[in-house]
């Protein structure tokens, strides 16, 4: 088993990574005693696949456990779902010694972490990410939130989990689109932080795409280690943590402009290609390095340009940029590569460069 610590002083917590770990969560929680009762929060699809396995493990340890579900998909990531879950928790008699278990992908983790942060002014929660995106990114670091019509993740809190359990075997049940969503984030880590990891991705492309267990364990562990280091240095995104938003500023705007028909990973892939154009135009990134990143994105099966007939315009994308929660004085913040493995933060990008970036991915 691999174990990575997220160093936050008294709120430090472990990330545990191992095959078939889903079946051993109960025995581990029996030793840790994080709550007097546990309530699993999962979407209906994930609950049907993993709910009974997690529940059985807890019951074997004589731990009280219940399950609450919600409809799957980004459409459930809203304040209405939070209100419904809060009511269900109250009706189930959940109290301050109840610990929530986020079982699922990024949407479930965001919803559960947010609900845990505000129910009775805060109860503990655990992350059990089952999607690649959640395993390498969203389950670590304590960001929670929901979407509003005005933009993605505009309402939320920072709320760190008590522990993260990652089972790479869960990836075998994922549809291709969900795997692609995670692969975009994996590439991001190589570009922003670790050139050697970027090379590892190129050299092990086929193993990763085939979900070879050892390769995937190494990939997940390295992504979590990078995320843990960044979060420990800057928990609430005042400086360094903003580098994790590489590709996300334009990506989130395109995702929102599409009405969330464009998946997160697809949007981030396009966002990386687009923002690299800005970096080249500002002489931060060489054209050769930009092409190298673009080639890896393409090799992993991610888009490098919008498909014909996209249902949104560049003006809609620009409108969402203005409401980005990370904007400073109305100016969106862009993470620009300075070569592979290093980036810089810039909140002074003129509109003409944004247009050039959108040209790069065929946004009309």
C-alpha positions in Angstrom: 0.0 0.0 0.0 1.2 3.5 -0.8 0.6 6.2 1.7 0.9 10.0 1.1 0.5 12.6 3.8 -1.2 15.9 3.2 0.7 18.0 5.7 -1.6 20.5 7.2 -0.5 20.5 10.9 -3.3 19.3 13.2 -5.5 18.7 10.1 -2.9 16.4 8.4 -4.5 13.4 6.7 -3.4 10.3 4.8 -4.1 9.3 1.2 -4.0 5.5 1.0 -3.6 3.8 -2.4 -4.0 0.1 -2.9 -5.9 -2.5 -5.0 -9.1 -3.8 -3.5 -8.9 -1.1 -0.8 -12.7 -0.6 -1.1 -13.2 -3.9 0.7 -10.9 -2.9 3.5 -12.3 0.5 4.4 -14.4 -0.9 7.2 -11.5 -2.5 9.0 -9.4 0.6 8.7 -12.2 2.8 10.0 -12.7 0.4 12.9 -9.2 1.3 14.0 -9.5 5.0 13.4 -13.0 5.6 14.9 -13.6 8.9 13.0 -17.3 8.8 13.9 -19.9 7.0 16.0 -21.9 6.5 12.8 -21.2 6.7 9.0 -23.4 7.8 6.2 -22.4 7.0 2.6 -23.2 9.7 0.0 -23.2 8.4 -3.5 -25.0 8.9 -6.8 -27.4 6.1 -7.7 -25.1 4.6 -10.3 -22.0 4.3 -8.1 -24.1 3.2 -5.1 -25.3 0.2 -7.2 -21.7 -0.8 -8.0 -19.8 -0.1 -4.7 -22.3 0.7 -2.1 -22.8 -2.8 -0.8 -19.1 -3.6 -0.7 -18.3 -0.5 1.5 -21.4 -1.1 3.6 -20.5 -4.8 4.2 -17.0 -3.9 5.3 -18.3 -1.4 7.9 -20.9 -3.8 9.2 -18.3 -6.4 9.7 -16.6 -4.0 12.2 -20.0 -3.4 13.9 -20.0 0.2 12.6 -23.4 1.8 12.0 -23.8 2.8 8.3 -26.6 4.2 6.1 -26.6 5.4 2.5 -28.1 8.5 0.8 -28.2 8.8 -3.0 -28.8 11.5 -5.6 -29.1 11.4 -9.4 -25.8 11.0 -11.2 -24.2 13.8 -13.3 -23.0 17.4 -13.1 -26.7 18.5 -13.2 -27.0 17.4 -9.6 -24.1 19.6 -8.4 -26.3 22.5 -7.2 -27.7 24.0 -4.1 -31.0 22.1 -4.4 -29.1 18.8 -4.0 -27.3 20.2 -0.9 -30.6 21.3 0.6 -32.1 17.8 -0.1 -29.2 16.0 1.5 -29.2 18.3 4.5 -32.9 17.5 5.0 -32.3 13.8 4.6 -29.4 13.9 7.1 -31.6 15.6 9.6 -34.4 13.1 9.1 -31.9 10.3 9.5 -30.8 11.7 12.9 -27.3 12.6 11.8 -25.4 14.5 14.5 -22.0 16.1 15.0 -20.4 12.6 15.6 -21.7 11.4 12.2 -19.0 11.0 9.5 -20.0 11.2 5.9 -18.3 9.0 3.2 -18.1 10.5 -0.3 -18.3 7.4 -2.5 -17.9 8.4 -6.2 -16.4 10.9 -8.6 -15.7 14.6 -8.4 -19.3 15.6 -8.2 -20.0 13.4 -5.2 -16.8 14.5 -3.5 -17.7 18.2 -4.0 -21.3 17.8 -2.8 -20.4 15.6 0.2 -17.5 17.9 1.3 -19.7 20.9 1.0 -22.6 19.3 2.9 -20.3 18.2 5.6 -18.8 21.7 6.0 -22.2 23.3 6.7 -24.4 20.5 8.3 -24.5 21.4 12.0 -21.7 23.8 11.2 -19.3 21.0 10.3 -19.1 17.3 10.6 -16.2 15.0 9.4 -16.1 13.3 6.0 -14.0 10.8 4.1 -13.2 10.6 0.4 -13.5 7.3 -1.5 -13.0 8.5 -5.1 -14.0 6.0 -7.8 -13.3 8.0 -10.9 -9.8 8.7 -12.3 -10.4 12.5 -12.1 -11.3 12.3 -8.5 -8.5 9.9 -7.6 -5.8 12.1 -9.1 -7.2 15.5 -8.3 -10.5 16.5 -6.8 -10.5 14.2 -3.8 -7.3 15.8 -2.4 -7.0 19.3 -1.2 -10.4 20.2 0.4 -12.1 22.2 -2.3 -15.8 21.7 -2.3 -18.7 23.5 -4.0 -21.6 23.5 -6.4 -22.4 25.2 -9.7 -24.9 28.0 -10.3 -26.3 29.2 -13.6 -23.6 32.0 -13.5 -20.7 29.6 -13.4 -18.9 26.5 -12.1 -18.1 26.1 -8.4 -19.1 29.6 -7.5 -20.6 28.5 -4.1 -18.4 26.3 -1.9 -16.0 26.0 1.0 -12.5 24.7 1.8 -13.1 21.5 3.9 -10.4 18.9 4.2 -11.3 15.2 4.5 -10.1 13.1 7.3 -8.7 10.4 5.0 -8.7 9.5 1.3 -9.0 5.8 0.2 -8.0 5.2 -3.5 -8.5 1.8 -5.1 -7.0 1.8 -8.7 -9.2 -1.3 -9.5 -12.2 1.0 -9.5 -11.1 2.4 -12.8 -12.0 -0.9 -14.5 -15.7 0.0 -14.2 -15.4 3.5 -15.8 -16.7 4.4 -19.2 -14.1 5.9 -21.6 -15.3 9.5 -21.1 -14.7 9.3 -17.4 -11.2 8.0 -18.0 -10.5 10.9 -20.4 -11.6 13.4 -17.8 -8.9 12.1 -15.5 -6.2 11.9 -18.1 -6.5 15.6 -18.8 -5.7 16.4 -15.1 -2.8 13.9 -15.2 -1.1 15.7 -18.1 -1.7 19.0 -16.2 0.6 17.8 -13.4 3.5 17.1 -15.7 3.3 20.5 -17.3 2.9 22.6 -14.2 5.3 20.7 -11.8 7.3 17.8 -13.0 9.0 17.4 -16.4 10.2 13.9 -15.5 6.6 12.9 -14.9 5.6 14.4 -18.3 8.2 12.1 -19.9 6.9 9.1 -17.9 3.5 9.7 -19.4 4.9 9.8 -22.9 7.0 6.6 -22.3 4.2 4.7 -20.7 1.3 5.8 -22.8 0.1 2.4 -23.8 0.3 1.0 -20.3 -1.7 3.9 -18.9 -4.4 3.7 -21.6 -4.7 0.0 -20.9 -5.0 0.7 -17.1 -2.1 -1.5 -16.3 -2.2 -1.7 -12.4 1.4 -0.9 -11.6 1.5 2.0 -14.1 -1.8 3.4 -12.8 -0.7 3.1 -9.2 2.5 5.1 -10.0 0.5 7.7 -11.9 -2.1 8.2 -9.2 0.5 8.3 -6.4 2.6 10.9 -8.2 -0.4 13.1 -9.0 -1.5 12.9 -5.3 2.0 13.7 -4.1 2.2 16.8 -6.2 -1.3 17.9 -5.1 -0.4 17.2 -1.5 2.8 19.3 -1.7 1.0 22.2 -3.4 -1.9 22.1 -0.9 0.4 21.9 2.1 2.2 25.0 0.9 -1.0 27.0 0.0 -4.2 25.5 1.3 -6.6 28.2 0.3 -5.3 29.2 -3.1 -3.7 32.5 -2.2 -0.6 31.9 -4.3 1.1 28.6 -5.3 -2.1 26.5 -5.4 -3.4 28.6 -8.3 -0.9 26.7 -10.6 -3.3 23.7 -10.4 -5.7 25.8 -12.5 -3.6 25.4 -15.6 -6.0 24.9 -18.5 -9.0 25.5 -16.2 -9.7 29.2 -16.7 -10.7 28.9 -20.3 -11.7 25.2 -19.8 -14.2 26.1 -17.1 -15.6 28.9 -19.2 -16.0 26.6 -22.2 -17.6 23.9 -20.0 -20.1 26.4 -18.6 -20.8 28.0 -22.0 -21.7 24.5 -23.3 -24.3 24.1 -20.6 -21.9 21.4 -19.2 -22.4 19.2 -22.3 -18.7 19.5 -22.7 -17.2 17.3 -20.0 -14.6 18.6 -17.5 -11.7 16.7 -18.9 -12.4 17.6 -22.5 -12.8 21.3 -21.5 -9.5 21.3 -19.6 -7.7 19.6 -22.5 -8.9 22.4 -24.8 -8.1 25.0 -22.2 -4.5 23.7 -22.0 -4.1 23.9 -25.8 -5.6 27.4 -25.8 -3.6 28.8 -23.0 -0.3 27.4 -24.4 -0.9 29.6 -27.4 -0.9 32.7 -25.1 2.3 31.4 -23.5 4.0 31.1 -27.0 2.8 34.5 -28.0 4.3 36.0 -24.8 7.6 34.1 -25.5 7.3 32.0 -22.3 6.9 28.7 -24.1 8.5 27.5 -27.3 6.4 26.5 -30.2 8.1 23.1 -30.1 7.1 22.6 -26.4 3.5 23.7 -27.1 3.4 21.1 -29.9 4.8 18.4 -27.6 2.1 19.1 -25.0 -0.6 19.2 -27.7 0.7 15.9 -29.1 0.4 14.1 -25.8 -3.1 15.5 -25.2 -4.0 14.1 -28.6 -2.3 10.8 -28.0 -4.3 10.2 -24.9 -7.5 10.6 -26.9 -8.4 14.1 -25.7 -9.6 16.9 -28.0 -7.2 19.6 -29.2 -9.9 21.6 -31.0 -13.6 22.0 -30.7 -15.8 19.7 -32.9 -17.8 21.4 -35.7 -21.1 22.7 -34.7 -20.2 23.5 -31.1 -23.3 25.0 -29.4 -21.5 28.0 -27.9 -19.7 31.1 -29.1 -16.5 32.8 -28.0 -18.5 35.7 -26.6 -20.3 33.3 -24.3 -16.9 32.0 -23.2 -15.7 35.5 -22.5 -18.8 36.3 -20.5 -18.1 33.3 -18.2 -14.5 34.4 -17.9 -15.8 37.6 -16.2 -17.6 35.6 -13.5 -14.7 33.2 -12.8 -14.4 33.0 -9.0 -10.6 33.2 -9.4 -10.7 36.5 -11.3 -8.9 39.5 -9.7 -10.7 42.8 -10.1 -12.7 41.3 -13.0 -9.5 40.1 -14.8 -9.2 36.3 -15.3 -6.1 34.6 -14.0 -4.2 32.5 -16.5 -1.5 29.8 -15.7 1.1 30.0 -18.4 3.8 27.4 -19.0 7.4 28.5 -19.0 8.6 25.3 -20.5 7.4 21.8 -19.4 7.5 21.5 -15.7 7.2 25.1 -14.7 4.5 27.8 -14.9 3.8 31.4 -14.1 0.6 33.1 -12.9 -0.7 36.1 -15.0 -3.8 38.2 -14.5 -3.0 40.7 -17.2 -3.8 39.1 -20.5 -5.3 41.4 -23.1 -8.4 40.4 -24.9 -6.6 40.1 -28.2 -4.5 37.2 -26.8 -7.6 35.5 -25.4 -9.0 35.7 -29.0 -5.8 34.1 -30.3 -6.1 31.4 -27.7 -9.7 30.7 -28.7 -8.7 30.7 -32.4 -6.3 27.9 -31.5 -9.1 25.5 -30.5 -11.5 26.7 -33.2 -13.9 28.6 -30.9 -15.8 31.0 -33.2 
